[in-house]
Amino acid sequence: MKPKDLEPRTGKGFSTHRFLAATLLFSVSLSALTLAQDAKKPPIRWHEAVKTLTTLTLEQAQEWADLKNPPREFTMDGGWAALDALNTISPEIAEALVKAAVPLSLNGLTDLSPEVAVVLAQHKPVPQFGHADLRLNGLKKLSPKAAEALATHQGKVLLYSLETLDSVPLAQKLAQQWGELRLGVSTLSPPIAAELAKHRGNEEDKTRPGVIARRMDGAASVLRIDNIASLSPETAEALAAHEGVLVLNDLTSLPPAVAASLTKRVGNSKAKRTGTLVLNGLETLSTESATALAAFTGELVLKAIPELTPETAAALAKHKGRLHLTGLIKLTPETHAALKTHPNLLLPHPLPMTAAK
């Protein structure tokens, strides 16, 4: 008779033990295989990936945020850690991205939920004068809640493509940003214009308190509003409170009442400097509007006007500041004679003289 310990083990209990052992062995083998596959997975080449990735996993977002030197794109607005191919992000992805202490560009986003806006607003400002830290130039519209969330952002956000700005809190936030303020809105209400007119972003370098007068002309602000084709007298009146350089290059019509409102601008009351009004979208100018513009004491830039009647030229000649008319392509002797009485006039060289009509 065989010893009990040497007898073959059979029965239900022994089968269960064998099954558990096999399961454990399979699990260990699977884990080892997964680790081996992960080890073989090539690292993400972020310099190439940022140009094509339209979505990110949370793991990828965290990996990008942990990079010591994320790929940069250098533009006039600064050096950006650009993820402009992304067309959608979740709050969780946004939370990972904002941890990176770099200027963040998400120009591929065309929609922004309030939840994502709340997270992006936590992105820390960049300690460099005039540079933005959050670029969202793909957004054409914002819901009231998303706009309110972005209004809590402490740095400088770029919203060049925003077509409508109807959030007073966001307008107030933009007016407090340093550097130049540029917007692409196509409509502007008087209350929003009044908030934007308070911008004085070029007056003081907020990264170096006490450093003032950043521009040679002493302008406290440069406010550029693109895509505005027309203004109401009330909106123009609100913008007239702006001190510095006001650029309205897409303004294509200028009724006398609007011109009269815009010319109430005072420039820079603290530095006792006159301001600048840039209207390089105007191609026609009536004598009545020219008369109203002549009351402006600052620099007047009208580089898109191709020709003037002698009457309109005589009205503009009464302007006392510097006058830019370098876009003239036709200049009759009568018009030239009227303009020559202006004390500080810039004309094209050579003069585009034509015969009198």
Beta strands, then each sheet from edge to edge (+ up, - down):
strand 1: 73-75
strand 2: 78-82
strand 3: 104-105
strand 4: 134-135
strand 5: 157-158
strand 6: 181-183
strand 7: 222-225
strand 8: 245-247
strand 9: 276-278
strand 10: 299-301
strand 11: 323-324
strand 12: 345-346
sheet 1: 1+ 2- 3- 4- 5-
sheet 2: 6+ 7+ 8+ 9+ 10+ 11+ 12+
end
